[in-house]
């Protein structure tokens, strides 16, 4: 696919624009005492990020002809939940980072209490959006989305992974232990993002399983690439403080395997992810191109 990269760039930009518009609509400015809360929510969610997770939801939904506006709402909900996790990750009690997406992190731009509340509100708003009839006319689909996102984000998903990550600081973990940590902390939300399209499209169990497997392997490749960027990239490139993983003793596959073996592992996982899409034919070309993109990106 010689034109895959330009096509992917255009598709990523288009989805980012659609999801940005959905977020702006779903998080309207408020007046009164709670205005500062919404300001912090919008600050942390609008105008930044690759929208990779939203792209997965929109493009996987496109495989089944789902209304684009419905898919964009799901993408927006995922981005809200992701933004909440970043706000809380950056807090002094967690990763204590002053920079996020190339600008001061939420607790630096506002204050710690406002940042905590903004994260709480974004998390609950995400589930509210998924449960609204405008997201899907079928209540079963909405319930499945809510359940699947809760499972991906909770104690057996993203939050559980964050806890393991904190406990593991300064320890030496085996490669399989790091793989599990990253599968929970990062991979589960990316897996849900890919699976969401199948839920929206009321796809059968086989197609839903294939998209979930694609998302799982893509998430693993993405995290390794992210660890590599943290080690070799600059703050300007990655939009956050570089080199913090090594400085804080984070457990990463890069530390366990070394740079070249980590890169090889990421490429193998990306190829494995793409193979999950074989049965979808040319309709899934953008999702295949994304698998290659996540391991070669510079930001």
Secondary structure, DSSP 8 states (H G I E B T S, - for coil): -TTHHHHHHHHHHHHHHHHHHHHHHHS----STTHHHHHHHHHHHSS-S--HHHHHHHHHHHTTT--HHHHHHHHHHHHHHHHHHHHHHTSTTTT--SEETTEE-HHHHS-HHHHHHHHHHHHHHHHHHHHSTTT-S-HHHHHHHHHHHHHHHSTTTHHHHHHHHHHHTTS---HHHHHHHHIIIIIHHHHHHHHHHHHHTT--HHHHHHHHHHHHHHHHHHHHHHHHHHHH--HHHHSS-TTHHHHTT---HHHHH-HHHHHHHHHHHHHHHHHTTGGGGGGGHHHHHHHHHHHH---
